[in-house]
Amino acid sequence: MKLEEAAGQLEALGNPTRLALYRILVRAGDAGLPVGRLQERLGLPASTLSHHLRRLVTTGLVTQERQVTTLICRAHYPAMRGLVGFLVDECCADAGCIPSGEAAA
């Protein structure tokens, strides 16, 4: 992952509403949630929700699929894993420490 891509995703998640929205979608799993359910859960006007979803879609963190008249939103797990990996892949690389969770030999 490139630094600019990670920065864009982190910036998108830096908004409290988008972070809450993203966490709801992550919890929903592969089935995702319809936009109407997201709107109910967050109590947002449709235009506000649309704005926040667009930002998450643009950065690759969320996908959308139209099923007849319903728009289903899903967390894009490969993008999430890529971002998390970008953040932790080089943990302590310059310090020579053992990353948390790994036992010393």
N, C-alpha and C positions, 0 to 999 in steps of 0.2 A: 504494500500500500504506500502511496506517495504521501508526503507530508501535507500537501495542499488538500488532498482528498480527506485525510484524517481531520485536518483543521476545519474543513467545511462541515463534516459530520458532527464534530464536537461543538461547533458553533450552533448548529441546528438543535442539538440536545441541550445547549446552554439556556434555552428558554424554558421556564418552569411548565408552561402549558404543553409544549412539545415533548418535554421529558415525561410528563404524566401520560400523555397520549401514547408515546412509544412504549412505556412500561405496561400499559393496558394491553397493547398489541402483542408484546413479548409474552405476557401471561396467557393470552388467548391461544397460543400455539399455532399450529399449521392451518387450522380452520379459519383463523382470523375473525374479524367482526365486521358487520355491516356499518356503514357510516351512521345510520340512524341510531344504532346502539351506542356508538362512540359519542354521539351528540347527547344522548340521554345521560350517559355516565359522567360526562364532563360538564354538562349543563351549559354548553356553548351555542351561540347562534350559528346557523349553517355556514354563513360566510366566513366567520372566524375559524371554525373547524376546517373549512376548505383551505384557507390560507395556511394554517399550520400543517395540514396533511401534504399540501403541495411542496412545502419546504422539505419535509421528510422524504417524499418521493424523489424530489430533485437530487437529494444527496445520496440516494440509493438505500436508505435505511428501511423504507416501506415500499411495498408493492400494492397495486390495486388491480382488481379483476371485476369486470362487469358480469353479473349473472342476471340476465334478463333486465329487470329494472333496479336491481340492487347492486350497489358498489361495495365489494368486499375489500377490506384493507388487511394487510398482513405484515408483520415484521419480517424483514428480509434477513434471515439468520446468517447467511454467508457474509453479508456486509457487517453484521454485528460482531461475528467472530473475527473478521478481519480487523475491525477497529480495536477490539479488545486485545487481539494478538499484537497489533502495532504498539499498543501501550505497554505491554508486558514482555515482549520478545527479548528486549535487551536489558531486562531488569538486572541491576548490579553488575553489568558487563565490565565496567571500568573499576568497580570496587573489589571484584573477586570474591564476593560473598555468595553464600548458598541461598537461592531463592526460597522464600517461605514455603513450607510444605514438603521440602526435600530433606531427608535425614542425612546427617553427616556420616561419612563412611568410617 
